[in-house]
Amino acid sequence: MNREEILQASRKENQNRDLPEKELLYLAGSHSARVGALLCCVVTLLGSVLARRMLYGPWAIYFGMMATQWLVRFLKQKRKTDLVVALLFFTLMAAAFVGLVRRLWEVRP
């Protein structure tokens, strides 16, 4: 293999992204997950204080996003611990979704 073939194979393997860009995307995803959790806490706290109700919608969305993130990690790396975490988040998402549906059912006319 010559130099150009090696570079072309590397570009194909890395999907035309260089290592610093991949690290930046990983860091951005990590920070966005933390900000999402913080916002869910703030929204839930406001709902509890102002409406005296537990808001399940933000948690259903957040847990769904986290479950998807961990499922993709499992599919790419095949680590069983990633699958366990994904299933935990899917369970939490389902519980929050059930809470959301129950809450919406209560306010039905």
Secondary structure as GFF3:
##gff-version 3
##sequence-region A 1 109
A	DSSP	alpha_helix	3	13	.	.	.	ID=ss1
A	DSSP	alpha_helix	19	46	.	.	.	ID=ss2
A	DSSP	pi_helix	47	51	.	.	.	ID=ss3
A	DSSP	alpha_helix	57	77	.	.	.	ID=ss4
A	DSSP	alpha_helix	80	106	.	.	.	ID=ss5
###
